[in-house]
Amino acid sequence: MAILVLNAGSSSLKFALFDIEQPALPRLLHGEYAGLGGAVRLHVTGDAGTLHCAASPPLADHEAAVGHLLDWLEASHLAPLVAAAGHRVVHGGAGHHAPARVDADLLAALRALVPLAPLHLPHNLAAIEALARRRPDLPQVACFDTAFHRTMPEVEQRYALPEAWFVRGVRRYGFHGLSYEYIAGELPRHLGAAADGRVVVAHLGHGASLCALRERRSVATTMGFTPLDGIPMATRPGQLDPGVVTWWLREAGLDVAAVDDLLNHHSGLAGLSGGSGDMRALLASDAPAARRAVDYFVHHTARAVASLAGALGGLDALVFTAGIGEHAAEIRARVCQRLAWLGLRLDPTANAAQATRLSAPDSPVSVWRIPTDEARIIARHTRRLLREGPA
């Protein structure tokens, strides 16, 4: 028996299959449909390497991709193994503090949250609904990126707004919680007793945020009411004076839809560089605008680490994870160089070699590179809820 994990992006569908009967939940395969709505490519990898890599028929949306995936699993004699499905759901709002079985009430509640995560939540819901149409009896579990941050103290969750807005749900939710939950579980294996100390995790990827952990629980994070806040990202600006938005609306002639599009699709690294939001392309470029974008990302990432260290009352460890954090040695080195005053001393050889421990032996603050695995966290939650049965 197996659990199918789905992670639906704006133009992609990532998936993985986990063996539910083994305690360690071994991954049987993982893959991705890339380029939905255009030239779609399906790549599937298993323990022995690539299982399938080919252009798929034109797939317009997530429903088509889910249907093609189920057909591919059927043809590969894997579909009968699927006992449940787990989904990454970016926003759970104030009412969902833990993974939950999908039902009509949950779907209705999540649809109401779409304005809070317009880049993500519609696609998350599309995958759930498409799978329900094809396999109506298949148990599905929603795992929320916001749930991990519900341990933050009220002073971190609130904005300086009238109480009525907090009651209506205007608060700091935080995101990337499934990634932080996985890293929190890995910390004891690498840090030992220091795992429960003052740790900042930097989830740096296309979307990027940082989280302060104490006793492996979230106490502060950079993202807020939506995934727009915090440090700059591929196409999102990060921290922005809200007066800029009101100025756009009042003086620049932009309407709400145009502001939403600008903030979500044309800002961040792409906006600063005048083109690409891909850190790999920016690091390879000599263009002044590309260098400016990289400098901005490094500066604000280091600034965020310092801010979170202030929330923790100091810093014992810094962990890099996600695409940029795991692979961009230059970014890690430059961030740590700016934080030398906090006690970070990087080992250049370890950093270049993409080692797990990156700090020098005499560094007062340890520095780590730990790959994240959101799909495995989703599989664990799904197996647990499947075994518990319906509420």
PEZIPE-V287035 format. One record per residue. N is the residue number from 1. SS is DSSP state (helix for helix, strand for strand, loop for the rest). OMEGA is omega in whole degrees, -180 to 180 (none if undefined). NEAR is the number of other C-alpha atoms within 10 Angstrom. Layout:
N:SS:OMEGA:NEAR, N:SS:OMEGA:NEAR
This chain:
1:loop:-174:15, 2:strand:174:25, 3:strand:175:28, 4:strand:178:25, 5:strand:180:26, 6:strand:177:27, 7:strand:-174:23, 8:strand:175:28, 9:loop:-175:20, 10:loop:-180:18, 11:loop:-177:16, 12:strand:172:21, 13:strand:176:24, 14:strand:-179:18, 15:strand:177:21, 16:strand:179:24, 17:strand:-177:26, 18:strand:178:24, 19:strand:-175:20, 20:loop:-172:23, 21:loop:179:12, 22:loop:-178:10, 23:loop:-176:8, 24:loop:-179:11, 25:loop:179:17, 26:loop:-180:15, 27:strand:180:18, 28:strand:179:14, 29:strand:171:19, 30:strand:-178:21, 31:strand:-177:21, 32:strand:164:22, 33:strand:-179:25, 34:strand:176:22, 35:loop:178:18, 36:loop:-177:20, 37:loop:179:16, 38:loop:177:13, 39:loop:-173:13, 40:loop:176:21, 41:strand:177:18, 42:strand:177:21, 43:strand:-179:18, 44:strand:-179:18, 45:strand:175:16, 46:strand:-179:15, 47:loop:-176:11, 48:loop:-179:7, 49:strand:-177:9, 50:strand:176:13, 51:strand:-176:13, 52:strand:176:12, 53:strand:-177:13, 54:strand:172:10, 55:strand:178:13, 56:loop:171:15, 57:loop:178:14, 58:loop:-179:15, 59:loop:-171:21, 60:loop:-172:15, 61:loop:-177:19, 62:helix:178:27, 63:helix:178:19, 64:helix:180:16, 65:helix:178:27, 66:helix:178:24, 67:helix:179:17, 68:helix:179:17, 69:helix:180:19, 70:helix:177:17, 71:helix:179:14, 72:helix:177:13, 73:helix:178:15, 74:helix:-180:13, 75:helix:179:10, 76:loop:179:9, 77:loop:180:10, 78:loop:-175:15, 79:helix:-180:17, 80:helix:-179:10, 81:helix:-171:16, 82:strand:-178:19, 83:strand:-179:17, 84:strand:177:22, 85:strand:175:26, 86:strand:-175:31, 87:strand:166:26, 88:strand:176:27, 89:strand:-169:25, 90:loop:-173:31, 91:loop:176:29, 92:loop:180:24, 93:loop:-178:21, 94:loop:-172:16, 95:loop:-176:9, 96:loop:-176:18, 97:loop:-176:17, 98:loop:176:15, 99:loop:-175:22, 100:strand:173:19, 101:strand:-179:18, 102:loop:172:19, 103:loop:-176:12, 104:helix:-179:8, 105:helix:180:8, 106:helix:180:14, 107:helix:179:14, 108:helix:179:10, 109:helix:-179:14, 110:helix:177:20, 111:helix:180:12, 112:loop:-178:10, 113:loop:-176:15, 114:helix:180:17, 115:helix:-180:12, 116:helix:179:18, 117:loop:-173:16, 118:loop:178:16, 119:loop:-169:17, 120:loop:-168:20, 121:helix:178:23, 122:helix:-179:20, 123:helix:175:24, 124:helix:-179:24, 125:helix:-180:21, 126:helix:180:16, 127:helix:179:23, 128:helix:-176:26, 129:helix:178:18, 130:helix:179:17, 131:helix:179:21, 132:helix:179:15, 133:helix:-179:12, 134:helix:-177:13, 135:loop:-173:13, 136:loop:-179:11, 137:loop:-178:11, 138:loop:176:14, 139:strand:177:21, 140:strand:-178:26, 141:strand:176:26, 142:strand:179:27, 143:strand:-168:29, 144:strand:177:24, 145:loop:-178:26, 146:loop:-170:24, 147:helix:-176:25, 148:helix:-174:22, 149:helix:180:27, 150:helix:176:21, 151:helix:180:14, 152:loop:178:19, 153:loop:-177:12, 154:helix:-179:12, 155:helix:176:11, 156:helix:-178:17, 157:helix:-175:21, 158:loop:164:19, 159:loop:-180:16, 160:loop:-178:9, 161:loop:177:10, 162:loop:-176:9, 163:helix:-177:11, 164:helix:-180:9, 165:helix:175:13, 166:helix:178:15, 167:helix:180:10, 168:loop:174:9, 169:loop:178:14, 170:loop:-175:20, 171:loop:177:21, 172:loop:-180:26, 173:loop:-174:29, 174:loop:-176:30, 175:loop:-175:29, 176:loop:-175:26, 177:helix:179:25, 178:helix:176:26, 179:helix:-180:22, 180:helix:178:28, 181:helix:179:21, 182:helix:-179:19, 183:helix:179:23, 184:helix:178:20, 185:helix:-180:12, 186:helix:-173:17, 187:helix:-179:19, 188:helix:-179:14, 189:helix:-177:9, 190:helix:-173:13, 191:helix:-177:16, 192:helix:-177:10, 193:helix:-180:10, 194:helix:-180:15, 195:helix:-179:21, 196:helix:-180:17, 197:loop:-175:17, 198:strand:-173:22, 199:strand:170:31, 200:strand:177:28, 201:strand:180:27, 202:strand:176:28, 203:strand:-173:26, 204:strand:178:24, 205:loop:175:18, 206:loop:164:18, 207:loop:-173:21, 208:strand:175:28, 209:strand:176:26, 210:strand:-178:27, 211:strand:175:27, 212:strand:-180:27, 213:strand:168:28, 214:strand:-172:16, 215:loop:176:13, 216:loop:175:21, 217:strand:179:19, 218:strand:175:23, 219:strand:177:23, 220:strand:178:29, 221:strand:-173:30, 222:loop:177:26, 223:loop:-173:22, 224:loop:-179:24, 225:loop:176:20, 226:loop:177:19, 227:loop:179:26, 228:loop:-170:25, 229:loop:172:21, 230:loop:-178:23, 231:loop:180:27, 232:loop:180:29, 233:loop:-176:27, 234:loop:-178:25, 235:loop:-180:24, 236:loop:-169:27, 237:loop:-169:23, 238:loop:-175:25, 239:loop:-177:15, 240:loop:175:14, 241:loop:180:8, 242:helix:176:8, 243:helix:176:9, 244:helix:-179:10, 245:helix:179:17, 246:helix:177:13, 247:helix:176:12, 248:helix:-177:15, 249:helix:-173:15, 250:helix:-170:11, 251:loop:-173:9, 252:loop:176:10, 253:loop:177:11, 254:loop:173:16, 255:loop:-175:11, 256:helix:-179:12, 257:helix:-180:8, 258:helix:177:13, 259:helix:180:16, 260:helix:-180:14, 261:helix:179:13, 262:helix:-177:17, 263:helix:-174:18, 264:helix:-170:20, 265:helix:-171:17, 266:loop:-178:20, 267:loop:177:22, 268:helix:-178:28, 269:helix:179:28, 270:helix:179:24, 271:helix:-179:21, 272:helix:-176:23, 273:helix:-176:19, 274:loop:-179:14, 275:loop:-170:16, 276:loop:170:19, 277:loop:-178:24, 278:loop:-178:16, 279:helix:179:23, 280:helix:179:12, 281:helix:-179:12, 282:helix:179:21, 283:helix:-179:16, 284:helix:-175:10, 285:loop:174:12, 286:loop:-178:10, 287:loop:-180:11, 288:helix:-179:10, 289:helix:178:18, 290:helix:178:24, 291:helix:178:17, 292:helix:180:15, 293:helix:179:25, 294:helix:179:18, 295:helix:-179:15, 296:helix:180:16, 297:helix:-180:24, 298:helix:-178:22, 299:helix:-174:16, 300:helix:174:17, 301:helix:178:27, 302:helix:178:19, 303:helix:180:16, 304:helix:176:21, 305:helix:-180:25, 306:helix:179:19, 307:helix:-180:17, 308:helix:174:24, 309:helix:176:23, 310:helix:178:12, 311:helix:-179:17, 312:helix:-175:19, 313:loop:-179:9, 314:loop:-177:16, 315:loop:177:24, 316:loop:-177:21, 317:strand:174:24, 318:strand:-179:22, 319:strand:173:25, 320:strand:177:26, 321:strand:-178:24, 322:helix:-168:21, 323:helix:179:17, 324:helix:-178:22, 325:helix:-178:24, 326:helix:-169:24, 327:helix:-174:21, 328:loop:-178:19, 329:helix:-179:19, 330:helix:179:16, 331:helix:178:21, 332:helix:-178:26, 333:helix:-177:19, 334:helix:176:16, 335:helix:-179:21, 336:helix:178:23, 337:helix:179:16, 338:helix:-178:16, 339:loop:-179:16, 340:helix:-180:13, 341:helix:178:10, 342:helix:180:17, 343:loop:179:17, 344:strand:176:25, 345:loop:-175:22, 346:strand:171:25, 347:loop:-175:18, 348:helix:-179:15, 349:helix:179:12, 350:helix:-180:15, 351:helix:180:23, 352:helix:-179:15, 353:loop:-179:11, 354:loop:179:17, 355:loop:177:15, 356:loop:175:17, 357:strand:-174:19, 358:loop:-174:28, 359:strand:175:25, 360:loop:-178:18, 361:loop:-177:12, 362:loop:-179:12, 363:loop:177:16, 364:loop:177:15, 365:strand:179:22, 366:strand:-179:23, 367:strand:-171:27, 368:strand:171:26, 369:strand:-177:24, 370:loop:178:22, 371:loop:179:20, 372:loop:-179:22, 373:loop:-179:16, 374:helix:-178:21, 375:helix:-179:25, 376:helix:176:22, 377:helix:179:20, 378:helix:180:27, 379:helix:179:29, 380:helix:180:18, 381:helix:-178:17, 382:helix:178:28, 383:helix:-179:23, 384:helix:-178:13, 385:helix:177:19, 386:helix:-180:18, 387:helix:178:8, 388:helix:-180:9, 389:loop:-180:10, 390:loop:179:9, 391:loop:none:6
